[in-house]
């Protein structure tokens, strides 16, 4: 079969490498299929281009995967319309965390033939065998489709226990030189970065998270480093973004992982997602010694009651201690703070702003966004039960219009009061960020002209 995988344009200058599609590409290639990548992300083609491309080329199937989000939802609708307009429309399959929690709605809204739900590597094999040999789709686990107007949702696909058995991403199908230009904190202009997965899943159960696979499965450190080594040799990659939901899943795993890097003798910069209850000085020092330069933390709130409601498994004391220890280790922390979860108020927001003003090292621009109850999350079902949300159509068509605007109000503030509070908070944070940037630029100018710094390379930005 000839299969087209669409990488959608999310309006970024340089896009994140599409890891999910790259993993699926490896599976399809092993099955003997021909795989073509449609790079809307790289070339910023309008949707009309996709229709023309499908009219000029023969494909047996076309696949699109999106995460949840207002932009992704509307982009999927545009791409779906373009596919459906094609004269010789292939079998149309959608997947990802966006469609998976509400497959019936997405099937009817997009006109797609099939939704793939959950981890895709084994489902892909069975699904394309069924399409190729015209056997019943109902026998394929982990998918949904319509039989007339009736939804058929097959039994859930078990997770892949040993993820070392999964083929590595099909890097050769993608323009790695383009994706390597993506900038992350503490990268130099000469660094070339790529994301790598060291594990899948997360053991925590935050109420706003719409992840559907439970638990955590770690790759062997040897397998991870082998992939990093190939990226170094084949593509001159020297900065790795470990894109796991949570690399710091425990102190033991983090220590084992860092010791593995040090024993290997490999040297590269890296970042990861972390947990502040595991951010201990000795662990952080080891991470720094192993090349870690940035840890992205899900802080979410500095209000203990809100943290408890979210089921974060964190205390405010842990957060302060962990951030202090991270800064003292020489690693930059990433500060993710959201506002508007159940029971939060203006004081909750004020605590978040004060925390950022105290600790932010400005390795990234950080603002505070409203919490969003994405379909599939416990918060989404709470909103429906309490009459704050009618369902998926209400969410995507009327409520979730932008990630920086309120979609569902879980506080006692009016919507106007809520947005006024976020405006004041983020103006304060933006002013602090640009004040720091101005001071830094002025210091560079002083060093250049007063100290005759001949190593200066010009006032420019990445």
GICORSUL-V703230 format. One record per residue. N is the residue number from 0. RES is the residue in one letter. PHI is phi in whole degrees, -180 to 180 (NA if undefined). PSI is psi in whole degrees, -180 to 180 (NA if undefined). OMEGA is omega in whole degrees, -180 to 180 (* if undefined). Layout:
<<N:RES:PHI:PSI:OMEGA> <N:RES:PHI:PSI:OMEGA>>
This chain:
<<0:X:NA:152:177> <1:X:-108:121:-169> <2:X:-124:132:178> <3:X:-105:124:175> <4:X:-107:121:-175> <5:X:-95:121:172> <6:X:-99:110:-172> <7:X:-78:157:179> <8:X:-87:118:178> <9:X:-101:19:175> <10:X:73:20:175> <11:X:-90:154:175> <12:X:-70:-49:172> <13:X:-122:128:-175> <14:X:-93:158:172> <15:X:-69:139:178> <16:X:-59:129:-176> <17:X:-77:80:-173> <18:X:-60:-43:-177> <19:X:-59:-49:179> <20:X:-66:-31:179> <21:X:-68:-37:175> <22:X:-66:-45:179> <23:X:-64:-36:178> <24:X:-58:-42:179> <25:X:-61:-41:179> <26:X:-63:-47:-178> <27:X:-64:-40:178> <28:X:-64:-41:179> <29:X:-62:-33:179> <30:X:-74:-9:179> <31:X:94:9:179> <32:X:-82:158:172> <33:X:-92:127:-177> <34:X:-116:129:176> <35:X:-121:133:179> <36:X:-100:125:177> <37:X:-95:108:-170> <38:X:-94:68:174> <39:X:-65:-29:-179> <40:X:-64:-40:-177> <41:X:-77:-42:-171> <42:X:-101:-7:178> <43:X:55:40:179> <44:X:-68:144:172> <45:X:-72:164:-177> <46:X:-62:-29:179> <47:X:-59:-30:179> <48:X:-64:-38:-180> <49:X:-66:-42:177> <50:X:-60:-47:179> <51:X:-62:-40:-179> <52:X:-64:-43:178> <53:X:-67:-33:177> <54:X:-69:-31:-177> <55:X:-90:-15:-174> <56:X:-129:148:178> <57:X:-96:127:172> <58:X:-133:145:177> <59:X:-86:-26:-180> <60:X:-152:151:174> <61:X:-131:136:-174> <62:X:-127:138:177> <63:X:-134:135:179> <64:X:-126:132:179> <65:X:-137:151:171> <66:X:-85:174:176> <67:X:-72:147:177> <68:X:153:151:-177> <69:X:-62:-42:-179> <70:X:-68:-46:-178> <71:X:-63:-40:179> <72:X:-61:-51:-178> <73:X:-69:-32:176> <74:X:-67:-41:179> <75:X:-62:-40:178> <76:X:-62:-40:179> <77:X:-67:-44:180> <78:X:-65:-40:179> <79:X:-62:-43:179> <80:X:-62:-39:179> <81:X:-64:-41:179> <82:X:-67:-43:-178> <83:X:-69:-21:178> <84:X:-80:-14:-176> <85:X:-63:143:-178> <86:X:-65:-37:179> <87:X:-122:71:-175> <88:X:-65:126:177> <89:X:-75:174:168> <90:X:-60:129:-171> <91:X:-111:119:-176> <92:X:-122:133:175> <93:X:-119:156:-180> <94:X:-158:-174:-179> <95:X:101:171:-178> <96:X:-67:-17:178> <97:X:-67:-63:-179> <98:X:-75:-27:-168> <99:X:-57:-43:-178> <100:X:-70:-25:-177> <101:X:-133:65:-172> <102:X:-64:-37:-177> <103:X:-63:-45:-180> <104:X:-61:-45:-177> <105:X:-70:-36:177> <106:X:-62:-45:-179> <107:X:-72:-35:-177> <108:X:-75:-36:-176> <109:X:-96:-21:-173> <110:X:77:11:179> <111:X:-66:157:180> <112:X:-86:-34:-172> <113:X:-146:142:167> <114:X:-110:126:172> <115:X:-91:129:-173> <116:X:-115:124:176> <117:X:87:-163:-177> <118:X:-61:133:-164> <119:X:-103:-11:-169> <120:X:-64:-44:179> <121:X:-80:-38:177> <122:X:-57:-40:180> <123:X:-58:-44:-179> <124:X:-60:-51:-176> <125:X:-68:-40:-177> <126:X:-65:-47:-177> <127:X:-75:-27:171> <128:X:-65:-40:179> <129:X:-66:-42:179> <130:X:-65:-45:-176> <131:X:-65:-41:-176> <132:X:-100:4:177> <133:X:57:42:175> <134:X:-95:163:-173> <135:X:-62:132:178> <136:X:-67:-26:-177> <137:X:-63:-16:180> <138:X:-88:-3:180> <139:X:-96:121:180> <140:X:-78:149:174> <141:X:82:28:178> <142:X:-137:169:173> <143:X:-141:147:177> <144:X:-156:168:180> <145:X:-101:135:170> <146:X:-110:94:-167> <147:X:71:-123:176> <148:X:-99:2:-176> <149:X:-95:131:178> <150:X:-76:132:170> <151:X:-113:115:179> <152:X:-117:115:-175> <153:X:-77:166:-179> <154:X:-56:149:-178> <155:X:-59:141:177> <156:X:-81:124:176> <157:X:-62:149:178> <158:X:-69:153:177> <159:X:-76:114:-174> <160:X:-68:-50:-178> <161:X:-100:95:-175> <162:X:-78:-5:171> <163:X:-69:-16:179> <164:X:-81:-9:-179> <165:X:-79:133:178> <166:X:-62:145:177> <167:X:-65:161:179> <168:X:-56:148:179> <169:X:-82:72:-175> <170:X:-58:-32:-174> <171:X:-67:-15:179> <172:X:-84:-9:-171> <173:X:-119:152:179> <174:X:-79:83:-174> <175:X:-62:-33:179> <176:X:-60:-30:176> <177:X:-72:-53:-176> <178:X:-65:-28:-179> <179:X:-69:-12:179> <180:X:-83:-8:178> <181:X:-59:136:-179> <182:X:-100:137:174> <183:X:-129:168:-176> <184:X:-56:141:175> <185:X:62:32:170> <186:X:-97:143:170> <187:X:-87:166:179> <188:X:-62:-25:-178> <189:X:-87:-11:-178> <190:X:-72:148:176> <191:X:-123:122:-172> <192:X:-117:153:174> <193:X:-149:148:175> <194:X:-82:146:176> <195:X:-140:141:175> <196:X:-93:128:173> <197:X:-103:-5:178> <198:X:-176:172:179> <199:X:-130:141:174> <200:X:92:-179:-176> <201:X:-155:144:-178> <202:X:-90:-9:-178> <203:X:-90:163:-171> <204:X:-134:60:-180> <205:X:-63:142:-171> <206:X:-73:-13:-180> <207:X:-100:0:-175> <208:X:-87:134:-179> <209:X:-106:18:174> <210:X:-62:138:-175> <211:X:-105:-17:-179> <212:X:-97:126:-176> <213:X:-89:152:175> <214:X:82:178:-178> <215:X:-129:138:177> <216:X:-128:119:-176> <217:X:-95:141:168> <218:X:-77:155:173> <219:X:-67:145:-179> <220:X:-63:-34:179> <221:X:-63:-41:180> <222:X:-67:-41:179> <223:X:-62:-47:-177> <224:X:-70:-30:175> <225:X:-64:-41:178> <226:X:-67:-42:178> <227:X:-62:-42:180> <228:X:-61:-41:178> <229:X:-65:-39:178> <230:X:-66:-37:177> <231:X:-64:-48:-175> <232:X:-71:-42:-173> <233:X:-87:-26:-173> <234:X:-134:9:177> <235:X:57:38:179> <236:X:-82:131:-180> <237:X:-130:7:177> <238:X:-137:122:-177> <239:X:-112:128:173> <240:X:-97:100:178> <241:X:-71:110:-166> <242:X:-95:13:175> <243:X:-55:153:171> <244:X:-57:-34:-179> <245:X:-159:99:175> <246:X:-70:-41:180> <247:X:-80:65:-176> <248:X:-76:-22:176> <249:X:-164:164:175> <250:X:-63:-41:-176> <251:X:-63:-47:-180> <252:X:-64:-41:-179> <253:X:-64:-45:179> <254:X:-63:-46:179> <255:X:-59:-42:-178> <256:X:-64:-47:-179> <257:X:-67:-41:177> <258:X:-63:-36:177> <259:X:-63:-42:177> <260:X:-63:-46:-178> <261:X:-65:-41:179> <262:X:-64:-32:-177> <263:X:-70:-22:-176> <264:X:79:-1:179> <265:X:-74:146:180> <266:X:-129:123:176> <267:X:-161:153:173> <268:X:-80:152:176> <269:X:-155:161:172> <270:X:-134:172:-177> <271:X:-162:173:170> <272:X:-92:137:-173> <273:X:-132:171:177> <274:X:-119:132:-175> <275:X:-73:-22:176> <276:X:-73:-13:176> <277:X:-105:4:-176> <278:X:-86:74:180> <279:X:-97:150:-176> <280:X:-53:-43:-178> <281:X:-69:-36:178> <282:X:-66:-45:-179> <283:X:-65:-38:177> <284:X:-62:-42:179> <285:X:-64:-41:178> <286:X:-62:-44:179> <287:X:-63:-43:179> <288:X:-62:-31:-179> <289:X:-85:-1:174> <290:X:113:-1:-178> <291:X:-69:132:-179> <292:X:-121:-9:-177> <293:X:-158:135:175> <294:X:-125:123:180> <295:X:-91:115:-175> <296:X:-105:137:171> <297:X:-88:86:-179> <298:X:-80:-52:174> <299:X:75:-45:-179> <300:X:-160:154:173> <301:X:-109:18:177> <302:X:-106:116:-174> <303:X:-62:-38:179> <304:X:-63:-41:179> <305:X:-66:-41:178> <306:X:-60:-40:179> <307:X:-66:-42:179> <308:X:-62:-40:-180> <309:X:-71:-15:-174> <310:X:63:42:-179> <311:X:-74:-25:-176> <312:X:68:30:-179> <313:X:-130:153:169> <314:X:-113:158:177> <315:X:-60:-37:178> <316:X:-62:-43:177> <317:X:-59:-41:-177> <318:X:-63:-50:179> <319:X:-61:-47:-178> <320:X:-63:-42:-178> <321:X:-67:-41:179> <322:X:-68:-43:177> <323:X:-59:-45:-179> <324:X:-66:-37:180> <325:X:-65:-47:179> <326:X:-63:-41:-179> <327:X:-67:-26:179> <328:X:-77:-13:-177> <329:X:92:9:177> <330:X:-101:137:176> <331:X:-80:134:175> <332:X:-94:146:172> <333:X:-99:134:-173> <334:X:-110:101:175> <335:X:-99:112:178> <336:X:-128:131:178> <337:X:-120:164:-178> <338:X:-137:143:172> <339:X:112:12:176> <340:X:-70:173:-174> <341:X:-55:123:175> <342:X:88:-4:179> <343:X:-75:158:-179> <344:X:-146:-174:-179> <345:X:-58:-35:-179> <346:X:-66:-36:176> <347:X:-59:-45:-180> <348:X:-66:-42:180> <349:X:-59:-41:179> <350:X:-63:-39:178> <351:X:-65:-42:179> <352:X:-64:-47:-180> <353:X:-61:-38:179> <354:X:-63:-47:-180> <355:X:-65:-41:179> <356:X:-64:-30:-179> <357:X:-78:-41:-168> <358:X:-111:-21:-171> <359:X:-61:124:177> <360:X:-93:7:174> <361:X:61:29:173> <362:X:-73:-17:172> <363:X:-139:155:169> <364:X:-80:126:-177> <365:X:-124:130:170> <366:X:-126:172:-179> <367:X:-107:128:-179> <368:X:-108:159:174> <369:X:-73:149:174> <370:X:-67:143:-180> <371:X:-124:125:180> <372:X:-85:79:-178> <373:X:-64:143:176> <374:X:-52:134:-177> <375:X:103:-19:-179> <376:X:-87:153:174> <377:X:-57:-34:-179> <378:X:-67:-32:177> <379:X:-63:-46:-179> <380:X:-72:-32:174> <381:X:-62:-43:180> <382:X:-62:-39:179> <383:X:-68:-46:-179> <384:X:-61:-33:-175> <385:X:-99:13:174> <386:X:73:16:179> <387:X:-88:-15:-175> <388:X:-151:136:-179> <389:X:-84:-27:-178> <390:X:154:-163:-172> <391:X:-66:-40:180> <392:X:-65:-43:177> <393:X:-61:-41:-179> <394:X:-63:-55:-172> <395:X:-80:-32:-175> <396:X:-90:-27:-173> <397:X:-125:-28:-172> <398:X:-101:-52:-173> <399:X:-92:86:-176> <400:X:-101:-16:179> <401:X:-168:142:-177> <402:X:-68:-20:180> <403:X:-96:1:177> <404:X:-113:152:-179> <405:X:-63:132:174> <406:X:-104:-50:177> <407:X:-131:130:-175> <408:X:-95:109:179> <409:X:-97:2:-177> <410:X:-101:178:175> <411:X:-92:0:175> <412:X:-75:150:170> <413:X:-71:164:179> <414:X:-59:-41:179> <415:X:-65:-43:178> <416:X:-64:-39:179> <417:X:-60:-50:-179> <418:X:-68:-34:176> <419:X:-63:-42:-180> <420:X:-64:-43:178> <421:X:-66:-37:177> <422:X:-60:-51:-179> <423:X:-60:-43:-179> <424:X:-63:-46:-174> <425:X:-78:-28:172> <426:X:-63:-41:177> <427:X:-61:-46:-178> <428:X:-69:-41:179> <429:X:-65:-40:178> <430:X:-63:-42:179> <431:X:-64:-40:180> <432:X:-63:-48:-177> <433:X:-76:-27:172> <434:X:-62:-43:179> <435:X:-66:-41:179> <436:X:-64:-40:178> <437:X:-64:-47:-179> <438:X:-61:-40:179> <439:X:-65:-43:180> <440:X:-65:-39:179> <441:X:-67:-36:177> <442:X:-66:-39:176> <443:X:-63:-42:179> <444:X:-64:-41:178> <445:X:-61:-46:-180> <446:X:-64:-35:180> <447:X:-67:-54:-170> <448:X:-89:-32:-179> <449:X:-86:-35:-179> <450:X:-105:2:179> <451:X:54:51:-178> <452:X:-71:100:-176> <453:X:-77:-8:178> <454:X:-84:-4:-178> <455:X:-61:137:-175> <456:X:-115:18:175> <457:X:102:149:177> <458:X:-81:100:-179> <459:X:-150:165:180> <460:X:-137:156:-180> <461:X:-71:NA:*>>
